Amino acid sequence: MASLKDMRVRIASTKATQKITKAMQMVAASKLRRAQTAAEAARPYAERMEAVIGNIAGAAAATGTGPALMAGTGNDKVHLLLVCTGERGLSGAFNSSIVRLARDRALSLMGQGKEVKFFCVGRKGYEQLRRQFDKQIVENIELRSVKVLGFTNANDIARKIIARYEAGEFDICTLFFSRFKSVISQVPTAQQIIPLVIEDKPAGAAPLAPYEYEPSEDEILADLMPRNLAVQIFRALLENNASFYGAQMSAMDNATRNAGDMIRKQTLIYNRTRQAMITKELIEIISGAEAV
């Protein structure tokens, strides 16, 4: 059995840990609101961008041409998985859920005889994926030094992706990130970004009004497609940022509650042990007095 001193040290250590987790919870809560606002503000623009490109692509379909980012290479032999995760941990299953989704997709593709490559954004995703796919990771970008995510960060990533695509290094690119829903709900998401997938209009939807484009549809798409790629990556980074702080807030809240439960249990054991030792000493004193 541990001594009373060891128990006091253990209780003090748990209390110190509880203070840290409580502080981290408060910091995550303060940063979550700004990150959530940024993520929600980016959604309408990204969704409208996809709708505009889908409209233009529909008009260009008659010509049978289009930029490579939309038309694709015509093959699906080589897949690039763009995995966006956090730079730090202590956020529950946030990072591992994204990595698990990407790993399952990679194993499924490899089982079909496809070649898989990884492009990692975020330290935690890279650390987990390199254990199993070290030779298949073609690049890793860390954003630890970036205090406020900007479109420039996403644009730099998009340029590297496009350069690899134009060099013929892959045929299909899929983006993995966590979509923010609420503080307690973050949804791991996979989105194909190269070639762009145009969703079909639902049955019964009103037909779009005819437009005449100047310059031609192909020229507009050639300019919009790289920008759309950067926009989708930027949205994923913002969604990830909000999801990270939401997950961290929940994880630190649970850790703080668990620390409180541990402190109560340890204090109860300490008091019982101390009382037992006092009772034992009293019995020894009384027994000694009676013997005299």
C-alpha positions as CSV (number, residue, x, y, z in Angstrom):
1,M,0.0,0.0,0.0
2,A,1.3,3.5,-0.8
3,S,2.3,5.7,2.0
4,L,0.3,8.8,3.0
5,K,3.1,11.0,1.5
6,D,2.8,9.2,-1.8
7,M,-0.9,9.7,-1.8
8,R,-0.6,13.4,-1.1
9,V,1.9,13.7,-4.0
10,R,-0.5,11.8,-6.3
11,I,-3.4,14.1,-5.4
12,A,-1.3,17.2,-5.9
13,S,-0.1,15.9,-9.3
14,T,-3.7,15.2,-10.4
15,K,-4.8,18.7,-9.3
16,A,-2.0,20.3,-11.3
17,T,-3.0,18.2,-14.4
18,Q,-6.6,19.3,-13.9
19,K,-5.6,23.0,-13.9
20,I,-3.7,22.4,-17.2
21,T,-6.7,20.7,-18.9
22,K,-9.1,23.3,-17.7
23,A,-6.8,26.1,-19.1
24,M,-6.5,24.2,-22.4
25,Q,-10.3,23.9,-22.5
26,M,-10.8,27.6,-22.0
27,V,-8.2,28.5,-24.7
28,A,-9.8,26.1,-27.2
29,A,-13.3,27.6,-26.4
30,S,-12.0,31.1,-27.0
31,K,-10.4,30.1,-30.3
32,L,-13.3,28.0,-31.5
33,R,-15.7,30.9,-32.1
34,R,-13.3,32.6,-34.4
35,A,-12.5,29.4,-36.2
36,Q,-16.1,28.4,-36.5
37,T,-17.1,31.8,-37.9
38,A,-14.3,31.5,-40.6
39,A,-15.3,28.0,-41.6
40,E,-19.0,28.9,-41.9
41,A,-18.2,32.0,-43.9
42,A,-16.1,30.0,-46.4
43,R,-18.9,27.4,-47.1
44,P,-21.2,29.6,-49.3
45,Y,-18.3,30.8,-51.4
46,A,-16.9,27.4,-52.0
47,E,-20.4,25.9,-52.7
48,R,-21.2,28.7,-55.1
49,M,-17.9,28.3,-56.9
50,E,-18.7,24.7,-57.5
51,A,-22.2,25.6,-58.8
52,V,-20.8,28.2,-61.2
53,I,-18.2,25.8,-62.5
54,G,-20.9,23.1,-62.9
55,N,-23.0,25.6,-64.9
56,I,-20.1,26.5,-67.2
57,A,-19.0,22.9,-67.5
58,G,-22.5,22.0,-68.6
59,A,-22.3,24.6,-71.3
60,A,-18.9,23.4,-72.4
61,A,-20.0,19.8,-72.5
62,A,-21.4,20.2,-76.0
63,T,-17.9,21.0,-77.4
64,G,-16.4,17.9,-75.8
65,T,-13.4,19.8,-74.5
66,G,-12.3,21.2,-71.2
67,P,-9.3,21.8,-69.0
68,A,-7.4,18.8,-67.7
69,L,-8.3,19.5,-64.1
70,M,-12.0,18.9,-65.1
71,A,-11.6,16.3,-67.8
72,G,-9.0,14.2,-66.1
73,T,-6.4,12.0,-67.7
74,G,-8.8,9.3,-68.7
75,N,-7.1,6.8,-66.3
76,D,-7.5,6.0,-62.6
77,K,-4.3,4.0,-62.0
78,V,-2.6,6.4,-59.7
79,H,-4.4,8.1,-56.8
80,L,-3.1,11.0,-54.7
81,L,-4.6,11.3,-51.3
82,L,-4.4,14.8,-49.9
83,V,-4.7,14.3,-46.1
84,C,-5.3,17.4,-44.0
85,T,-4.9,17.0,-40.2
86,G,-3.9,19.0,-37.2
87,E,-0.5,20.1,-36.1
88,R,-1.1,19.2,-32.4
89,G,-2.7,16.4,-30.5
90,L,-4.8,16.4,-27.2
91,S,-7.9,16.6,-29.4
92,G,-9.5,13.2,-28.9
93,A,-10.1,11.2,-32.1
94,F,-9.9,14.2,-34.4
95,N,-6.6,13.4,-36.2
96,S,-7.0,9.6,-36.0
97,S,-10.5,9.6,-37.6
98,I,-9.2,11.5,-40.7
99,V,-6.2,9.2,-41.0
100,R,-8.4,6.1,-40.6
101,L,-10.6,7.2,-43.4
102,A,-7.6,7.9,-45.7
103,R,-6.0,4.6,-44.7
104,D,-9.1,2.6,-45.4
105,R,-9.4,4.3,-48.8
106,A,-5.7,3.6,-49.6
107,L,-6.0,-0.1,-48.6
108,S,-9.2,-0.4,-50.7
109,L,-7.5,1.1,-53.8
110,M,-4.4,-1.0,-53.3
111,G,-6.6,-4.1,-53.1
112,Q,-7.9,-3.1,-56.6
113,G,-4.4,-2.9,-58.0
114,K,-4.1,0.9,-57.9
115,E,-1.1,2.9,-57.0
116,V,-1.5,5.2,-54.0
117,K,0.5,8.3,-53.0
118,F,0.0,10.6,-50.0
119,F,0.3,14.3,-49.8
120,C,0.2,15.2,-46.0
121,V,-0.8,18.6,-44.6
122,G,-0.3,18.6,-40.9
123,R,2.2,16.9,-38.6
124,K,-0.1,14.5,-36.9
125,G,-1.4,12.9,-40.1
126,Y,2.2,12.5,-41.4
127,E,3.4,10.9,-38.1
128,Q,0.6,8.3,-38.3
129,L,0.7,7.5,-42.0
130,R,4.4,7.1,-42.2
131,R,4.3,4.1,-40.0
132,Q,2.5,2.1,-42.7
133,F,3.0,4.2,-45.9
134,D,6.4,5.9,-45.5
135,K,7.6,5.2,-49.0
136,Q,4.3,6.4,-50.5
137,I,4.3,9.9,-48.9
138,V,5.5,12.3,-51.6
139,E,5.3,15.5,-49.6
140,N,4.5,16.8,-46.2
141,I,3.6,20.4,-45.3
142,E,3.5,21.7,-41.7
143,L,1.5,24.8,-40.8
144,R,2.7,25.1,-37.2
145,S,4.3,28.5,-37.8
146,V,1.0,29.8,-39.3
147,K,-0.9,31.6,-36.6
148,V,-3.9,32.7,-38.9
149,L,-4.8,30.5,-41.9
150,G,-5.0,32.5,-45.1
151,F,-5.9,31.8,-48.7
152,T,-2.2,32.0,-49.5
153,N,-1.5,28.8,-47.6
154,A,-4.1,26.9,-49.5
155,N,-3.0,28.5,-52.8
156,D,0.6,27.3,-52.3
157,I,-0.7,23.7,-51.6
158,A,-2.9,23.9,-54.7
159,R,0.0,25.0,-56.9
160,K,2.1,22.0,-55.8
161,I,-0.8,19.6,-56.4
162,I,-1.3,21.1,-59.9
163,A,2.4,20.9,-60.7
164,R,2.4,17.2,-59.8
165,Y,-0.7,16.6,-61.9
166,E,0.7,18.3,-64.9
167,A,3.9,16.3,-64.5
168,G,1.8,13.1,-64.8
169,E,2.4,11.9,-61.2
170,F,-1.2,10.9,-60.6
171,D,-4.6,10.6,-62.2
172,I,-7.1,11.3,-59.4
173,C,-6.7,13.4,-56.2
174,T,-9.0,13.1,-53.2
175,L,-9.0,15.5,-50.3
176,F,-9.5,14.3,-46.7
177,F,-10.5,16.6,-43.9
178,S,-13.0,16.9,-41.0
179,R,-16.2,18.8,-41.6
180,F,-17.3,20.9,-38.6
181,K,-20.8,20.3,-37.5
182,S,-20.8,21.2,-33.8
183,V,-18.5,21.1,-30.7
184,I,-19.2,17.4,-30.2
185,S,-19.6,16.4,-33.9
186,Q,-16.9,16.5,-36.5
187,V,-17.4,14.4,-39.6
188,P,-14.4,12.9,-41.5
189,T,-14.9,13.7,-45.2
190,A,-13.4,12.6,-48.5
191,Q,-13.9,14.9,-51.5
192,Q,-12.5,14.2,-55.0
193,I,-11.0,17.5,-56.3
194,I,-9.1,16.3,-59.4
195,P,-10.8,15.7,-61.8
196,L,-13.7,17.8,-60.4
197,V,-16.9,15.8,-59.9
198,I,-20.0,17.7,-61.1
199,E,-23.1,16.7,-59.2
200,D,-26.1,15.8,-61.4
201,K,-29.1,18.0,-61.0
202,P,-31.9,16.4,-58.9
203,A,-34.9,15.0,-60.8
204,G,-37.5,17.6,-61.4
205,A,-35.1,20.5,-60.9
206,A,-35.8,23.6,-63.0
207,P,-33.5,23.9,-66.0
208,L,-30.8,26.5,-65.9
209,A,-31.3,29.6,-68.0
210,P,-29.1,29.7,-71.1
211,Y,-26.0,31.9,-70.9
212,E,-23.5,33.1,-73.5
213,Y,-20.0,33.3,-72.1
214,E,-17.3,35.7,-73.2
215,P,-14.5,34.6,-73.5
216,S,-15.3,30.9,-74.3
217,E,-16.2,28.4,-71.7
218,D,-12.9,26.6,-72.0
219,E,-10.9,29.8,-71.3
220,I,-13.1,30.6,-68.3
221,L,-12.7,27.1,-66.9
222,A,-9.0,27.1,-67.4
223,D,-8.8,30.2,-65.1
224,L,-11.4,29.1,-62.6
225,M,-10.3,25.5,-62.1
226,P,-7.0,26.2,-60.3
227,R,-8.7,28.8,-58.2
228,N,-11.5,26.4,-57.3
229,L,-8.9,23.9,-56.2
230,A,-7.4,26.4,-53.9
231,V,-10.8,27.4,-52.6
232,Q,-11.7,23.8,-51.8
233,I,-8.4,23.3,-50.0
234,F,-8.8,26.5,-48.1
235,R,-12.3,25.5,-47.0
236,A,-10.9,22.1,-45.8
237,L,-8.2,23.9,-43.8
238,L,-10.8,26.2,-42.1
239,E,-13.1,23.3,-41.4
240,N,-10.2,21.3,-39.9
241,N,-9.2,24.3,-37.8
242,A,-12.7,24.6,-36.3
243,S,-13.1,20.8,-35.9
244,F,-9.7,20.7,-34.1
245,Y,-10.7,23.3,-31.5
246,G,-14.1,21.7,-31.1
247,A,-12.6,18.3,-30.5
248,Q,-9.9,19.7,-28.2
249,M,-12.5,21.6,-26.2
250,S,-14.6,18.4,-25.7
251,A,-11.5,16.3,-24.9
252,M,-10.1,18.7,-22.3
253,D,-13.6,19.0,-20.7
254,N,-13.7,15.3,-20.4
255,A,-10.2,15.2,-19.0
256,T,-11.0,17.9,-16.5
257,R,-14.1,15.9,-15.3
258,N,-12.1,12.7,-15.1
259,A,-9.4,14.5,-13.1
260,G,-12.0,15.7,-10.6
261,D,-13.3,12.1,-10.2
262,M,-9.8,10.9,-9.6
263,I,-9.1,13.5,-7.0
264,R,-12.3,12.6,-5.1
265,K,-11.4,8.9,-5.2
266,Q,-7.8,9.5,-4.2
267,T,-8.9,11.9,-1.4
268,L,-11.3,9.3,-0.1
269,I,-8.7,6.6,-0.1
270,Y,-6.2,9.0,1.6
271,N,-8.7,9.9,4.4
272,R,-9.6,6.2,5.0
273,T,-6.0,5.1,5.1
274,R,-5.1,8.0,7.5
275,Q,-8.0,7.2,9.7
276,A,-7.0,3.5,9.8
277,M,-3.5,4.4,10.8
278,I,-4.7,6.7,13.5
279,T,-7.1,4.0,14.8
280,K,-4.3,1.5,14.8
281,E,-2.0,3.8,16.8
282,L,-4.7,4.4,19.3
283,I,-5.3,0.7,19.7
284,E,-1.6,0.1,20.3
285,I,-1.4,2.9,22.9
286,I,-4.5,1.6,24.8
287,S,-3.2,-2.0,24.6
288,G,0.2,-0.9,26.0
289,A,-1.4,1.1,28.8
290,E,-3.6,-1.9,29.8
291,A,-0.5,-4.2,29.8
292,V,1.2,-1.9,32.3
